[in-house]
């Protein structure tokens, strides 16, 4: 295995060192540290702002299976495609099972948004549409390694989900456990 390094740091010689370096980046740069997320998790937004966040976040989440389908299409190796396929099912669900997209719809409905409006994507911000479409474009046009690397959020997402759920339940009277699954 060829050594790899980040920004001129010491070479990373194995998978454990690479994962540790990635986790460090996540701990210092992940989007939960953005001022907006601090406001969201800290109860500093009004209901309209939380609705707008949920609406735009739904658009992103509902596009993840499309992005993952593009990633899958990049590989001739059946094993890699099979390994990646569960990511689509995690979001879309499967026959008789709820996926992550359904849970985001439940949140938006619980916040008072009409599901047809949410699914239509009519109300999302142009910047959200641009960023989400750029993400799909990125995985389509960059190297397969970069496409996969752009999808490593599962390294950081569990902690963010816990922080988001507990913060929103603690600070917003219009949020309840039923809509925060």
C-alpha positions, 0 to 999 in steps of 0.5 A: 500500500502506498503511503498517503498524507493530508496537507504535508502531514506524516504519511498514513500507512494503513487503513487505521491511520487514514480513518483516524485522520478522517475522523479528526477532520470530521471532529474539527470541520463537520457541518455540525460546527457551522453557526447555523447548526449551532442555532438549530440545535440550541433552540435559537430558530423560530418555527419558520426557520426550522421548517425551511431547514427541514424542507431544504434538508429533505431535498438533499436527503431525497437526492442521496439515493440518486447520488448513490445510484450514480456511484454504483454505475461507476463500477464494473465490479459486481461486488462493489455495486452489491456492497453499495446498494444498501445505501439506496435501500437505507434512504428509499426503503424496500418493500414493506420497510421505511427508509430515511426519506420517509422519516424526513417526510414525517419530520416535515409533516410534523412541522406543518408542511404539506408532503406534496409541497415538500416532495415537489421541491418547489420551495427549496432555496436555489442555493440548495438545489445548486449544491445538491445537483453539484454533489451528484455532478461531482460523483458522476464526473470525478474519480470513483475514489473521490465519489466514494470519499464524498460519501463518508458521512456515516463516520460522523452522522451518528453523533450529529443525529444524536446532537440534533435530535436531543437539541431539537427535542429540548428546545422546540415545543413544536418538535416531539419524539414522534417526528424525530425518528 
